[in-house]
Amino acid sequence: MKTRPSALALAAAVALTTLTGCSMTDSKTDSVPFSGTSTSLDAADATEKVSSGIYDLIGVRGKASESYSTVMDCSGRDAGEYFRILHPWSFYPASEGDLDVAMERLKSKLPKHGWRIVEYGPDTSKNKNVRMTADNDRKKVSVRIIRMAKNDPPKLSLNVVSGCYKIPAGQEIERF
């Protein structure tokens, strides 16, 4: 399934609201960490590679949605020089019972692969979706995973977001 631009914009807004307050920070400030210098296309490829690694950790049969990365601004930094990458996607397990298995596998496997879980538990919605936020300080990336058991069909909703990149000198940020 392809993601519609309006859905992508909504996902970006949700990610900005939910992920910019994560504890993934550099040692000097409370801001989003610096991920290095890169073009937006290369940064998107790197972020999608992180998503693929998370998919591999799920370890149950199912299907991932087809989605595309998008470029976001870095709050408090020059929008012409700095950017972040958001890669929103969903995982639909082959059987409803595998949804909890997938979430538990991620909770146990992410820390073994360099991730630090900074939030875990039910949200305040009437569905009491379980949310998990994990940061990978080495890769300068964060993921917010929401177990949506009452969705039809049940799914894990994932938003992988990078730290701030700086565009190389003489180049422009490609917005997509």
C-alpha positions in Angstrom: 0.0 0.0 0.0 1.3 3.4 -0.9 1.1 6.3 1.6 -1.0 9.2 0.5 0.6 12.7 1.0 -2.0 13.7 3.5 -1.4 10.6 5.6 2.4 11.3 5.4 1.8 14.9 6.5 -0.2 13.7 9.5 2.5 11.1 10.4 5.1 13.9 10.2 3.1 16.1 12.5 2.6 13.2 15.0 6.3 12.4 14.8 7.3 16.0 15.4 5.0 16.2 18.4 5.9 12.8 19.9 9.5 12.3 19.0 11.2 15.7 19.3 10.9 15.4 23.1 12.7 12.1 23.2 15.8 11.7 25.3 17.9 11.1 22.2 20.3 14.0 22.7 23.9 14.9 22.3 26.1 15.5 25.3 26.2 19.3 25.0 22.6 20.3 24.7 19.0 19.1 25.2 18.3 19.4 21.5 18.1 16.8 18.8 21.5 15.2 18.2 23.7 16.0 15.2 23.8 13.1 12.8 26.5 14.4 10.5 26.7 15.9 7.0 24.6 14.2 4.3 22.3 14.8 1.3 18.7 14.2 2.1 18.5 11.2 -0.2 21.5 9.5 1.5 20.0 10.3 4.9 16.7 8.8 3.9 18.4 5.6 2.7 20.2 5.4 6.0 17.0 5.9 8.0 15.1 3.3 5.9 18.0 0.9 6.5 17.4 1.4 10.3 13.7 0.6 9.7 14.7 -2.6 7.9 16.8 -3.6 10.9 13.8 -3.1 13.2 11.6 -5.1 10.8 14.1 -8.0 11.0 13.9 -8.0 14.8 10.1 -8.4 14.8 10.5 -12.1 14.0 6.9 -13.0 13.2 5.2 -13.5 9.9 3.4 -10.5 8.6 3.6 -7.6 6.1 5.1 -4.2 6.3 3.3 -1.3 4.6 5.0 0.4 1.7 5.9 3.9 2.8 8.3 6.6 2.0 10.6 8.8 4.0 10.0 12.5 4.3 12.2 15.4 5.1 11.5 17.5 8.2 13.0 20.7 9.6 15.2 20.6 12.6 13.6 22.7 15.3 15.7 25.7 16.2 18.1 25.3 13.3 18.4 26.9 9.9 15.9 25.1 7.6 18.1 25.8 4.6 21.0 23.9 6.1 19.6 21.3 8.5 17.0 18.6 8.2 15.7 15.4 9.7 14.3 12.3 8.1 11.0 10.6 9.2 10.2 7.1 8.0 6.7 6.1 9.1 5.5 2.5 8.4 3.2 -0.2 9.8 3.6 -3.9 10.5 0.5 -6.2 10.1 1.1 -9.6 11.7 -0.2 -12.7 9.8 -2.3 -13.6 12.8 -3.8 -11.3 15.5 -2.1 -13.3 18.3 1.3 -12.4 16.9 0.8 -8.7 17.5 1.8 -9.0 21.2 4.6 -11.4 20.3 6.0 -8.9 17.9 5.8 -6.1 20.4 7.5 -8.2 23.1 10.2 -9.3 20.7 11.0 -5.7 19.9 11.0 -4.8 23.6 13.6 -7.6 24.3 15.6 -7.4 21.1 16.1 -3.7 20.6 18.3 -3.2 23.7 20.5 -6.1 22.4 21.1 -4.1 19.2 22.1 -0.8 20.6 18.7 0.7 21.5 17.7 2.2 24.8 14.0 2.0 25.7 13.1 5.4 27.1 9.3 4.9 27.3 7.0 1.9 27.5 3.4 1.5 28.5 -0.2 2.2 27.7 -1.3 5.5 26.4 -4.3 7.5 27.6 -6.5 6.7 24.6 -9.7 4.7 25.2 -8.0 1.8 23.3 -5.0 1.8 25.8 -2.5 1.3 22.9 0.9 0.3 24.1 3.6 2.8 23.2 7.3 2.2 23.2 10.0 4.8 22.4 13.6 3.7 21.9 16.7 5.7 21.1 19.9 4.5 19.3 22.5 7.0 20.4 25.2 5.5 18.1 23.0 5.8 15.0 21.4 9.1 16.2 17.9 7.8 15.5 14.8 7.2 17.5 11.7 5.0 17.0 8.2 5.3 18.4 6.2 2.0 18.2 2.5 1.9 18.9 0.8 -1.5 19.4 -2.7 -0.9 18.0 -4.5 -4.1 19.0 -8.1 -2.7 18.4 -7.4 -1.5 14.9 -8.9 -3.4 12.0 -6.6 -5.1 11.2 -4.4 -4.9 14.3 -0.9 -3.4 13.6 2.2 -1.9 15.0 2.6 1.7 13.9 6.3 2.7 13.7 7.9 6.1 13.2 11.7 6.1 12.7 13.2 9.6 12.9 16.8 10.7 12.5 18.8 13.3 14.3 19.6 16.5 12.5 21.8 16.3 9.4 23.6 19.2 7.8 23.5 19.5 4.0 27.0 19.5 2.4 28.3 22.9 1.3 27.1 24.0 -2.1 24.1 21.6 -2.1 20.4 22.1 -1.3 18.1 20.0 0.8 15.7 18.0 -1.4 12.3 18.0 0.1 10.1 14.9 -0.3 
